[in-house]
Amino acid sequence: MAAAGALFGPLFRATEGPVSARETVNRNSSPSDLKITDVRACRVAANYDYPLIKVYTNQGVYGLGEVRDAGVEGIALILKPYLVGRSPLDIEGNLKTVRQFAGHGRMGGGYSAADMAMHDIAGKVYGVPAYRLIGAKRRDRVRIYADTTDHKDPKIYAERMRKRKEMGLTFFKMDLHTELIADRPNAVNERGVSTDKGLGYLCEFIAAIRDVIGWSAPLAADHFGPLNVNDAIRYAKAFEPYQLAWAEDLLQTREGPRYPWQNWRGYKTIAEATTTPVNTGEDIFALEDGFRPLIDNHAVDVIHPDIETAGGLVETKRIADYAEAADVQVAMHHAGSPVGGFAGYHCAATFGDHFLAMENHALDMPWWQDLVTGVAKPIIDKGYVAVPEKPGLGLELNDAVVKEHLRRPGYFEPTPIFDDPIVSGFRLGGPWPHFDETGKWCNCVTYE
Ligand SMILES: [Mg+2]
């Protein structure tokens, strides 16, 4: 009541005259006494491990975040000394401070987890869902895509995909590992790349899956092996009759530069040579020095950020908005737990019509959705996830289920080993031998 009076109270008081504007303004964005006090973690053993973090505050409220799947929690815990003592509501300020510890691939996981946890806290404190902190809600539910375990027999592979359809999925992806056809004569060359004959076999797999999911449903493809640009063009052109939603990561890290954004020219060459949409980005951190060259040069048709690597809600939203302005489509990679999943669903709720779908890599894990409480179940309902309206990310951990599946003992235990900064400021730590300002040799602290 007091808070409501402060926010919406009368502009004039009968006896005291006008109330100043300061007293009538919502001052939620002012610095408060809310401070980060600790960061702790645990790791769920799963199809890819899920490192989860909790960011604690001095007022009981805490935030959940997730490091990139198959990463380790230490990449988030090293941020602890740079976050403790700061307001969790200064999300972008805090992220600037820890950006020096973020990089591509799994190195983006700590920064991304910290962003999620601060959005969880800020949403709880302000009483708004996390999406509301980064934009307006453009959709009530987020479309999910998934692939399935492949098989060397196209008919069996297709039957597995039929089960995905029966689960309600409306957007599909298949893996086209060269291993599927490696036993067939003359199908694979000495570099592990399909010959034209082999490509004919790979297309038999696509055709078999098209037969069961139909032609109207989007179907993407991934995992082609160590292709160079010319190989990739050959592949993408062979796939054209099947009208894929995209061909993903055609250029692998074993060929050429380490990250796709460094090889945007190769991707652009491929994209310009084929009508098969080209997609990359699941291991890229951030817009600058990340997605930007791919988008600026329209080097791919679809970008594919993973919110657990790309930088959490703020950065993934920036990337997606930048892509929208350049007419590049956005899909989201995800192979983590529901914590990172819902961070992604909140983020995707704010994207424009250029958003396609977000991945789920745990459809065959019976306890995936039991890891959390507070959200509608089934989490994936007829191929979509409802965007929660509860404050923050809108979920809590189901402690009992998470504890059942820990990779190693310890559930959000203290981590004093991470209390000290891994990179210190200038001359921290006490006296040092030097001439002081009077010219006298001393082992002292002259100035901080
Ligand atoms: Mg992939």
Residues whose N, C-alpha, C, O or C-beta is under 5 A from the ligand:
A	BS01	MG	D222 E248
